[in-house]
Amino acid sequence: MANRIVIDPITRIEGHLRIEVDVRDGKVVDAYSSGTMVRGFELILKGRDPRDAWAFTERACGVCTTVHALASVRTVEDALGIQVPANAELIRNLMFCAQYLQDHVVHFYHLHALDWVDIVSALKADPKKTSELAQSLSSWPKSSPGYFSDVQTRIRTFVESGQLGIFANGYWGHPAYKLPAEANLMGVAHYLEALEWQKEIVKVHTIFGGKNPHPNYLVGGVPCSLNINEVNAINAERLAHVGQLFTQAQQFVEQVYLPDLMAIASFYKDWGAIGGGLSNYMSYGDLPVAGYGDPTKFKFPRGIILNRNLNDVLSVDGKDPMQVQEYVTHSWYDYAEGDSAGKHPWDGETKLHYTGPKPPYEQLEVEQKYSWMKTPRWKGHPMEVGPLARVLVAYASGSKEVQELVGGALKTLDVPVAALFSTLGRTAARGLETKLIAGWAHEFFNQLLTNIKTGDTRTANTTMWEPSTWPDEARGVGMTEAPRGALAHWIVIRDRKIDNYQLVVPSTWNASPRDAQGQMSAYESSLIGTPVANTEQPVEILRTIHSFDPCIACAVHVHDEHGRHVHQLNTF
């Protein structure tokens, strides 16, 4: 008989996520993912000026900050036929890169590393051996025995005080942890360093967008001017600071993040066969090098992979009503045509209908509606989106730099290509693409400098800003790649106001409930077969769920007025 485990809330994520799994003979045999908070951005936006939508949607999340604004301005630009100047595209790319660099590093160290790194074990480490290990991996300067000894003292102070703080509720000592003590100490040291580093790279957003975490955007371009001699513009001093920030980021990624990732992965190669889940992958692509209108020249290609066939990349079109559709069969919403119908986002509805038990409750009513997330599908297929999907689509599309980087990582770890389709592969793909982005950022920055030197300082196109020039009705879609995967906004403008607005976000694709055919989405599917050594400490489940970097806040489209939640199993 299966044993039901309920983890609510899943922590070290953004938003509210409940996972229920059935475990039999030490393995997960069934799984259910539920977004337990509802929000109403689609309802909030109706009737507003389309040019203001980015400011609302960007606040769907404090983590995926700029990408929602980017998707929003693009959907309005698509609807109204606005072309963005080259400098605006480059600045958007730089803000995109800064977002990824910060987000991926934070995810690895602060949201996911503790699934693999045993904090308490670090107390047993020999600082001298830790130093030797660190220096064998990279030339990062903070690698002396004294440095690691100081970090160990800080950890010991935490433990002896009985106040583990951010490290409380951990499953320390769990048999699933495999790292030697010295690797654990190195991981903790870099965890603390990453906390300091990550606050620097987001200054790119402040320079170009005025602030962080929610920098300013503009339909038609970017809200900043370029003038190397003007104190109130993006001048020579600020540009130099941007270049320095990206240089520092590249150093941290290449000398700390990637070496740690590869070192940790080498002890967990068995996870290259766990957590694969779906066999379909989708990327909308991004980082244009020849204008957003030509996705064939994106750094991240656009495409679909079905059944893990890396020999054939299919096209994806957000405007095709038969491609992207959302279902509500197991979601707490209603459709006028019935719950088994699928709706393209331009025709999407956000009609709330909660039919589940009132909290606190023991289990979800999984045969009925059990989540505030809708269930998107591409031509009826469930899709995994995110770093693994981006890397696979790029690899299959013939990107030489992606193929070389992936091939090198597989060779270093001595694992087959099939290991990519796993929890380990998902985590590795995130790190590999971070290395790529660190290099691409310099390309975009240098191109921006070249444009300025040749006299091109244009950053905005406002020719269609006057509503009197708009058609009576217009439709648009803005697509991008959030750190967590394929993100798109759809808009219907009628009589110069927003008539319908729908967000379909990465965690909607990955974390949604079953569809009308009973097909699982990525989270649920990936948990099937996961080993669970101790049902009271399901660190293995956390490893796979965290490998997606869940961000539920923008995946559910108003909160229980009493603020109640169920906490059935302590997680950390």
KEBAKE-936200 format. One record per residue (C-alpha): x negated, y, z; residue number from 1. Coordinates in steps of 0.2 Angstrom, whole numbers, always signed. Layout:
% residues N
R  east north    up   i
R     X     Y     Z NUM
...
END
This chain:
% residues 572
R  east north    up   i
R    +0    +0    +0   1
R    -6   +17    -5   2
R   -11   +30    +9   3
R    -5   +48    +5   4
R   -18   +62    +9   5
R   -12   +79    +9   6
R   -25   +93    +8   7
R   -16  +110   +11   8
R   -24  +123    +8   9
R   -39  +118    -2  10
R   -51  +131    +4  11
R   -67  +139    -4  12
R   -56  +144   -19  13
R   -45  +159   -24  14
R   -27  +157   -20  15
R   -16  +144   -13  16
R   -18  +126   -19  17
R   -11  +110   -12  18
R   -17   +93   -17  19
R    -9   +76   -13  20
R   -17   +60   -18  21
R   -12   +42   -15  22
R   -27   +31   -10  23
R   -28   +12   -12  24
R   -43    +1    -9  25
R   -54   +17    -7  26
R   -49   +25   -23  27
R   -37   +38   -29  28
R   -23   +30   -38  29
R   -11   +45   -40  30
R   -13   +64   -38  31
R    -2   +79   -38  32
R    -7   +97   -39  33
R    +4  +111   -33  34
R    +2  +130   -33  35
R   +11  +135   -17  36
R   +12  +154   -20  37
R   +22  +164   -33  38
R   +19  +181   -40  39
R   +29  +191   -53  40
R   +17  +200   -64  41
R   +28  +197   -79  42
R   +43  +204   -70  43
R   +32  +219   -63  44
R   +27  +224   -81  45
R   +43  +224   -90  46
R   +48  +241   -95  47
R   +31  +249   -92  48
R   +19  +258  -105  49
R    +9  +244  -113  50
R    -7  +255  -111  51
R    -6  +253   -92  52
R    -4  +234   -92  53
R   -22  +231   -90  54
R   -22  +240   -73  55
R    -9  +228   -66  56
R   -15  +212   -74  57
R   -33  +215   -68  58
R   -26  +214   -50  59
R   -20  +197   -53  60
R   -36  +192   -44  61
R   -51  +199   -35  62
R   -63  +186   -43  63
R   -58  +185   -61  64
R   -58  +204   -62  65
R   -63  +211   -78  66
R   -57  +197   -89  67
R   -38  +200   -86  68
R   -41  +218   -91  69
R   -50  +213  -106  70
R   -36  +201  -112  71
R   -23  +214  -108  72
R   -31  +228  -119  73
R   -34  +216  -133  74
R   -16  +210  -133  75
R   -10  +228  -135  76
R   -24  +232  -148  77
R   -18  +216  -158  78
R    +0  +222  -157  79
R    -4  +240  -163  80
R   -18  +236  -175  81
R   -31  +245  -166  82
R   -50  +242  -171  83
R   -63  +244  -157  84
R   -79  +253  -160  85
R   -95  +242  -160  86
R  -102  +250  -144  87
R   -86  +247  -135  88
R   -87  +228  -140  89
R  -105  +228  -134  90
R  -101  +236  -117  91
R   -86  +224  -115  92
R   -98  +210  -118  93
R  -110  +216  -105  94
R   -97  +218   -92  95
R   -91  +200   -97  96
R  -109  +194   -95  97
R  -111  +202   -78  98
R   -94  +194   -72  99
R  -100  +177   -77 100
R  -117  +178   -70 101
R  -110  +184   -53 102
R   -95  +172   -53 103
R  -105  +156   -58 104
R  -119  +159   -45 105
R  -106  +163   -32 106
R   -96  +147   -36 107
R  -111  +136   -36 108
R  -118  +141   -19 109
R  -103  +148    -9 110
R   -89  +138   -16 111
R   -96  +121   -22 112
R  -113  +118   -15 113
R  -107  +113    +2 114
R   -99   +98    -6 115
R  -116   +91   -10 116
R  -127  +100    +3 117
R  -127   +94   +21 118
R  -130  +110   +31 119
R  -133  +101   +48 120
R  -146   +89   +40 121
R  -157  +104   +36 122
R  -161  +105   +54 123
R  -171   +89   +52 124
R  -181   +96   +37 125
R  -200   +99   +37 126
R  -202  +117   +31 127
R  -219  +113   +24 128
R  -212   +99   +13 129
R  -197  +110    +9 130
R  -210  +123    +2 131
R  -219  +110    -8 132
R  -202  +104   -15 133
R  -197  +122   -20 134
R  -213  +126   -28 135
R  -213  +111   -38 136
R  -196  +116   -46 137
R  -200  +135   -50 138
R  -211  +150   -47 139
R  -198  +159   -36 140
R  -208  +169   -23 141
R  -198  +165    -8 142
R  -205  +148    -6 143
R  -217  +148    +9 144
R  -217  +136   +24 145
R  -214  +151   +35 146
R  -199  +157   +25 147
R  -190  +141   +26 148
R  -195  +139   +44 149
R  -186  +156   +47 150
R  -171  +150   +38 151
R  -171  +134   +48 152
R  -171  +144   +64 153
R  -156  +154   +59 154
R  -146  +138   +56 155
R  -152  +131   +72 156
R  -146  +147   +81 157
R  -129  +145   +73 158
R  -127  +126   +78 159
R  -133  +128   +96 160
R  -121  +143   +98 161
R  -107  +131   +94 162
R  -101  +145   +81 163
R  -105  +138   +64 164
R   -95  +153   +57 165
R   -94  +150   +38 166
R  -101  +133   +40 167
R   -87  +127   +52 168
R   -75  +112   +48 169
R   -89  +104   +37 170
R   -90   +85   +35 171
R  -108   +86   +40 172
R  -116   +68   +41 173
R  -103   +61   +29 174
R  -110   +46   +20 175
R  -106   +54    +3 176
R  -121   +66    +6 177
R  -137   +60    -2 178
R  -149   +74    -2 179
R  -165   +73    +9 180
R  -166   +85   +23 181
R  -179   +96   +14 182
R  -167   +98    -1 183
R  -153  +103   +11 184
R  -164  +116   +19 185
R  -169  +123    +2 186
R  -150  +124    -3 187
R  -145  +133   +12 188
R  -159  +146   +10 189
R  -154  +149    -8 190
R  -135  +150    -2 191
R  -140  +165    +9 192
R  -151  +173    -4 193
R  -137  +172   -17 194
R  -126  +181    -5 195
R  -138  +196    -6 196
R  -141  +195   -25 197
R  -123  +193   -31 198
R  -119  +211   -24 199
R  -132  +218   -36 200
R  -126  +212   -53 201
R  -108  +218   -51 202
R  -116  +236   -51 203
R  -115  +234   -70 204
R   -96  +235   -69 205
R   -98  +251   -58 206
R  -109  +259   -71 207
R   -98  +256   -86 208
R   -81  +254   -77 209
R   -82  +266   -62 210
R   -80  +252   -49 211
R   -79  +234   -44 212
R   -70  +222   -42 213
R   -57  +231   -53 214
R   -67  +242   -66 215
R   -58  +253   -78 216
R   -53  +248   -96 217
R   -46  +257  -110 218
R   -35  +252  -125 219
R   -45  +256  -140 220
R   -62  +255  -132 221
R   -71  +258  -115 222
R   -68  +273  -103 223
R   -86  +279  -103 224
R   -96  +290  -114 225
R  -114  +287  -120 226
R  -127  +302  -119 227
R  -144  +299  -113 228
R  -146  +317  -107 229
R  -130  +320   -99 230
R  -128  +317   -80 231
R  -110  +313   -81 232
R  -112  +300   -95 233
R  -120  +283   -97 234
R  -137  +291   -98 235
R  -155  +285   -99 236
R  -157  +282   -80 237
R  -141  +272   -79 238
R  -145  +262   -95 239
R  -162  +258   -87 240
R  -153  +252   -71 241
R  -142  +240   -82 242
R  -157  +233   -90 243
R  -166  +230   -73 244
R  -150  +222   -66 245
R  -149  +209   -80 246
R  -168  +206   -79 247
R  -166  +202   -61 248
R  -151  +191   -64 249
R  -160  +181   -77 250
R  -174  +178   -65 251
R  -162  +172   -51 252
R  -153  +160   -63 253
R  -169  +153   -71 254
R  -179  +152   -55 255
R  -166  +148   -42 256
R  -149  +142   -48 257
R  -154  +131   -63 258
R  -168  +122   -53 259
R  -157  +119   -38 260
R  -143  +113   -49 261
R  -155  +100   -58 262
R  -163   +95   -42 263
R  -146   +92   -33 264
R  -139   +83   -49 265
R  -153   +71   -49 266
R  -147   +64   -32 267
R  -129   +62   -38 268
R  -130   +55   -55 269
R  -117   +42   -51 270
R  -105   +57   -52 271
R  -108   +57   -70 272
R   -95   +43   -71 273
R   -82   +51   -59 274
R   -69   +64   -62 275
R   -69   +65   -81 276
R   -50   +66   -82 277
R   -43   +72   -98 278
R   -51   +69  -115 279
R   -45   +85  -123 280
R   -54  +102  -122 281
R   -50  +119  -127 282
R   -60  +136  -129 283
R   -53  +152  -135 284
R   -71  +158  -137 285
R   -78  +175  -134 286
R   -93  +187  -134 287
R   -91  +193  -152 288
R  -107  +198  -162 289
R   -98  +205  -177 290
R   -81  +212  -170 291
R   -68  +203  -161 292
R   -58  +199  -177 293
R   -71  +186  -183 294
R   -71  +172  -170 295
R   -83  +162  -181 296
R   -97  +173  -175 297
R   -93  +172  -156 298
R  -107  +166  -145 299
R   -94  +155  -137 300
R   -85  +147  -152 301
R   -66  +145  -153 302
R   -59  +127  -155 303
R   -51  +111  -149 304
R   -58   +94  -146 305
R   -46   +79  -145 306
R   -50   +62  -138 307
R   -69   +68  -134 308
R   -72   +67  -153 309
R   -87   +79  -154 310
R   -87   +76  -173 311
R   -72   +87  -176 312
R   -67  +104  -169 313
R   -49  +109  -172 314
R   -43  +127  -174 315
R   -32  +136  -161 316
R   -20  +150  -165 317
R   -12  +159  -151 318
R    +1  +166  -163 319
R    +8  +150  -169 320
R   +24  +146  -159 321
R   +21  +127  -161 322
R    +3  +127  -153 323
R    +4  +135  -136 324
R   +20  +131  -126 325
R   +24  +131  -108 326
R   +35  +119   -99 327
R   +44  +120   -82 328
R   +50  +102   -80 329
R   +41  +101   -63 330
R   +39  +119   -60 331
R   +50  +130   -49 332
R   +57  +140   -64 333
R   +72  +138   -75 334
R   +73  +140   -94 335
R   +90  +145  -102 336
R   +88  +130  -115 337
R   +84  +118  -101 338
R   +69  +112   -92 339
R   +63  +100  -105 340
R   +60  +113  -118 341
R   +44  +121  -122 342
R   +42  +140  -124 343
R   +29  +150  -134 344
R   +23  +164  -122 345
R   +31  +178  -134 346
R   +48  +170  -129 347
R   +43  +165  -112 348
R   +54  +167   -97 349
R   +50  +170   -78 350
R   +66  +164   -70 351
R   +62  +158   -52 352
R   +71  +143   -45 353
R   +64  +135   -29 354
R   +72  +118   -26 355
R   +59  +110   -15 356
R   +59  +108    +4 357
R   +56  +122   +15 358
R   +39  +123   +24 359
R   +33  +115   +34 360
R   +36   +98   +25 361
R   +26   +82   +24 362
R   +25   +79    +6 363
R   +30   +87   -11 364
R   +45   +80   -20 365
R   +35   +75   -35 366
R   +49   +67   -45 367
R   +57   +84   -46 368
R   +49  +102   -46 369
R   +34  +104   -36 370
R   +23  +119   -41 371
R   +24  +137   -44 372
R   +13  +135   -60 373
R   +21  +132   -77 374
R   +13  +118   -88 375
R    +5  +124  -104 376
R    +2  +112  -118 377
R    -7  +113  -135 378
R    +4  +104  -148 379
R   +10   +94  -134 380
R    -7   +89  -128 381
R   -14   +93  -110 382
R   -31  +102  -111 383
R   -45  +105   -99 384
R   -52  +122  -100 385
R   -68  +130   -92 386
R   -87  +129   -94 387
R   -87  +110   -99 388
R   -74  +114  -113 389
R   -84  +129  -119 390
R  -100  +119  -119 391
R   -93  +105  -128 392
R   -84  +115  -141 393
R  -101  +125  -144 394
R  -110  +109  -145 395
R   -98  +101  -157 396
R   -97  +117  -167 397
R  -116  +115  -171 398
R  -123  +129  -159 399
R  -142  +125  -159 400
R  -146  +133  -143 401
R  -132  +124  -134 402
R  -137  +108  -141 403
R  -155  +110  -136 404
R  -151  +116  -119 405
R  -138  +101  -116 406
R  -150   +89  -124 407
R  -164   +95  -112 408
R  -153   +93   -97 409
R  -147   +76  -101 410
R  -165   +70  -104 411
R  -171   +78   -88 412
R  -158   +69   -78 413
R  -160   +53   -89 414
R  -141   +51   -91 415
R  -131   +48  -107 416
R  -120   +61  -117 417
R  -105   +52  -109 418
R  -110   +59   -92 419
R  -104   +76   -98 420
R   -86   +70   -96 421
R   -86   +70   -77 422
R   -87   +80   -61 423
R  -106   +81   -63 424
R  -105   +86   -81 425
R   -92  +100   -77 426
R  -104  +107   -63 427
R  -119  +106   -74 428
R  -110  +114   -89 429
R  -107  +129   -78 430
R  -125  +131   -74 431
R  -131  +129   -92 432
R  -120  +142   -99 433
R  -125  +154   -86 434
R  -143  +152   -92 435
R  -137  +156  -110 436
R  -127  +171  -104 437
R  -142  +178   -95 438
R  -151  +178  -112 439
R  -137  +184  -122 440
R  -134  +199  -110 441
R  -151  +206  -116 442
R  -147  +204  -134 443
R  -131  +214  -132 444
R  -140  +227  -121 445
R  -154  +229  -134 446
R  -141  +231  -148 447
R  -133  +245  -138 448
R  -149  +254  -136 449
R  -152  +252  -154 450
R  -135  +260  -159 451
R  -138  +274  -147 452
R  -156  +278  -154 453
R  -148  +278  -172 454
R  -135  +291  -166 455
R  -120  +280  -164 456
R  -112  +284  -147 457
R   -94  +281  -151 458
R   -85  +271  -137 459
R   -67  +273  -141 460
R   -53  +273  -154 461
R   -37  +282  -149 462
R   -29  +284  -166 463
R   -14  +274  -161 464
R   -12  +281  -144 465
R    +3  +291  -148 466
R   +18  +281  -145 467
R   +28  +290  -159 468
R   +16  +281  -171 469
R   +21  +264  -165 470
R   +33  +252  -174 471
R   +50  +249  -165 472
R   +44  +231  -161 473
R   +26  +224  -160 474
R   +19  +208  -154 475
R    +1  +204  -149 476
R   -10  +191  -141 477
R   -26  +195  -132 478
R   -38  +180  -130 479
R   -54  +178  -120 480
R   -63  +166  -109 481
R   -62  +169   -90 482
R   -76  +160   -81 483
R   -64  +146   -77 484
R   -58  +144   -95 485
R   -46  +149  -109 486
R   -36  +165  -104 487
R   -23  +174  -115 488
R   -10  +187  -113 489
R    +5  +189  -124 490
R   +15  +205  -126 491
R   +31  +210  -135 492
R   +33  +229  -136 493
R   +50  +235  -140 494
R   +55  +254  -141 495
R   +37  +258  -135 496
R   +39  +249  -119 497
R   +34  +231  -113 498
R   +49  +220  -117 499
R   +40  +204  -112 500
R   +23  +200  -105 501
R   +16  +182  -101 502
R    -1  +177   -94 503
R    -7  +159   -97 504
R   -22  +158   -87 505
R   -36  +144   -85 506
R   -29  +137   -69 507
R   -12  +136   -77 508
R   -20  +124   -90 509
R   -30  +114   -77 510
R   -20  +114   -61 511
R    -2  +113   -68 512
R   +10   +99   -63 513
R   +16   +85   -75 514
R   +25   +89   -91 515
R   +42   +82   -98 516
R   +33   +67  -104 517
R   +24   +64   -88 518
R    +7   +68   -94 519
R    -5   +75   -80 520
R   -15   +90   -82 521
R   -33   +91   -78 522
R   -34   +92   -59 523
R   -22   +77   -57 524
R   -30   +67   -71 525
R   -48   +70   -65 526
R   -44   +63   -47 527
R   -38   +46   -53 528
R   -51   +33   -48 529
R   -61   +45   -37 530
R   -69   +35   -22 531
R   -64   +41    -5 532
R   -75   +34    +9 533
R   -65   +42   +23 534
R   -47   +48   +21 535
R   -49   +60   +36 536
R   -64   +68   +27 537
R   -60   +68    +9 538
R   -76   +77    +3 539
R   -75   +67   -14 540
R   -59   +75   -18 541
R   -65   +92   -15 542
R   -80   +89   -26 543
R   -70   +86   -41 544
R   -57  +100   -38 545
R   -70  +112   -34 546
R   -80  +107   -50 547
R   -66  +117   -59 548
R   -68  +132   -48 549
R   -49  +134   -44 550
R   -42  +151   -45 551
R   -24  +150   -41 552
R   -20  +168   -38 553
R   -17  +172   -56 554
R   -11  +155   -61 555
R    +6  +157   -53 556
R   +17  +170   -60 557
R   +31  +188   -18 558
R   +26  +176    -5 559
R   +36  +168    +9 560
R   +42  +182   +19 561
R   +36  +174   +34 562
R   +18  +170   +27 563
R   +19  +152   +32 564
R    +9  +138   +25 565
R    +5  +120   +29 566
R   -12  +115   +35 567
R   -11   +96   +36 568
R   -30   +92   +34 569
R   -44  +104   +39 570
R   -56  +107   +24 571
R   -70  +119   +23 572
END
